[in-house]
Amino acid sequence: MKTALKIDITFEQILSMVRQLPIQQKIKLTKELEKEAIDTNLTRLLKTFKTEDLDLRIIEEETENVRKELYEKQKRF
């Protein structure tokens, strides 16, 4: 059986509690917060680049064009 509690707590109170934690728990908390921030940033980045206008055929064509350009440059030297 679980009971949900709702408490009002300020950032300063949370910070005060965190400061009381042992160093290992602070490290663990830091890693969890970093993971959350990375997930948030990665999600935002992926949304930025998401497009319906790009498909595998276009990617393959562009890749082949770049390969040809690089091959031509190497032939000159």
N, C-alpha and C positions, 0 to 999 in steps of 0.2 A: 504494500500500500504506500503510495506516494502522496505527499501533501505539498502543494505549491504555496510558496510564501512570496509576498511582495513587500519589499522594504525600500524606503527612500534613503539613498546614500549619496553623498557628494563625492566628487572626484578627489577632493582633499582627504576625505575619510578613506577612500580606497588606497590612495597613495600612502597614507599613514600605515595602513594594514600591510601593504606590500613591503614597506621599509622594515617591518617587524619580522618578515619571513627569514628563514635561514638562507644562506647564499645558494645552496643547491636548488631550493624551490624558486628563488629569484631567477636563476639561470633557466630553469624549466619554463617559468612564466614568460621570460624574454623570448625563448625559442618559439613558444606557442603564438605569441603576439607577432613575431617575425613571419611565421608561416601564414597567419591570417593576412598580414599586409602584402606578402608576396602573392597569395591567391587573389586578393583584390586587385592588385596591379596587373597581374597576368590576365585576369578576366577583362579588365578595362582595355588592355592592349589588344587582346583577341577581338573584342567588339569593334575596336577602331579599324582593324584590317579586314573584318568580315565584309564580304561583298557577294552579290549574286551574279555579278558580271564576269567573274573569273572562273574558268573551268579547266580541267586537266588538259584539254586540247590547246588552249591558249598558253598554258604554262609550258607544255612540251614544245610548241612552236618558238616561244621566246627563248627557251633553253637552247634549242638547236641554233637559233640565230646568234646567240652569244658564243656558242662553241665555234661556229664558223668564223666569227670575227677573231676570236682568240687564235684559231688555227692559222688564219691568214697573217696575223701579226707575227706568229712564230716562224712562218715560212720566210718572211722578209729578213729575219735575223739569222 
